[in-house]
């Protein structure tokens, strides 16, 4: 199964995440298929998540399953895009 999930990067106490499409059997920081966005929890406000909604929709259409956190980030990104 293909998952859309977070891939942790950054240093100790300074986390930074890439939102990736990966095989569910791959390690958390292992091989991935495509990067569809990034998330920086250290930033305040709405600018902490950049997500390519077209790529996300394409992968969701192919049957990819988002993790709970990524599902929340997608919901927030759609709300922000609708307001603009």
N, C-alpha and C positions, 0 to 999 in steps of 0.2 A: 504494500500500500504506500502511496505517496502522501507525505505530510507537509504542511506549511508550518514551520516552527522557528523558534529563536535559536541563533547560534552565538554563544557568548564570546566576546572579544574584549580587548582592553586590558588594563592592568589590575592588580590587586586594589580593591576599594574604589576603582574607577571603571565600572562595567559599561560596556557598549555592546549592543546586539545587532546582528544582521538578521533580517527576516528571509529565510531561505526555503526553497522547495527541495526536499530530500526524501530518499527512500527511508521508510520507517525502521529498517534494519540497520541503517548506518549509525555510527556513533554520533553523539550530540554535537561534537566539534569536528566531525569527520567529513566525509565526502558529501557534496550536495549537487543538485542539478542546476539551480538558478537562484540568483539573489533577486528578490522582489522589493526590498526596502531595507530600512534600518530604523533602530529605535535607541535613543539615548535617554535613559531614565534620570540622568544627572541634570538635564536641562529642565527649566521650568516652562510652563505654558504649553501651548498647542504645537509648538515647533519642534517637539522632541521626537516626532515620528514622521518619517518620509516613506510613503508607500506608493508603489506603482499599481493603482487599482485595476488597470487594464490587464496587466500580467496576472494579478491575483484572480480576477474573474476568469481569465483563460484557464488557469490551473484548476479553479473550482469547477469549471465546466468539464474538465477532464477527469474529475473525481477525486481530487486532492482533498484531504481533510485537515483543516486548520486546528492547531492546539487551542486550548481555552484562552490563553493570553493573546495569541495572534487574532483569534476571533474578536476579542474585545478591541484590539488595535484597529482591525478592519472596520468595525462599527464606528469607532471614533473618527477614522479617516473619511468614511462616507458622510458622516454628519458635518465635518469640516468642509468637505467638497460641496455639499448641498448648500451650505451657508454662503459660499463664495459666489 
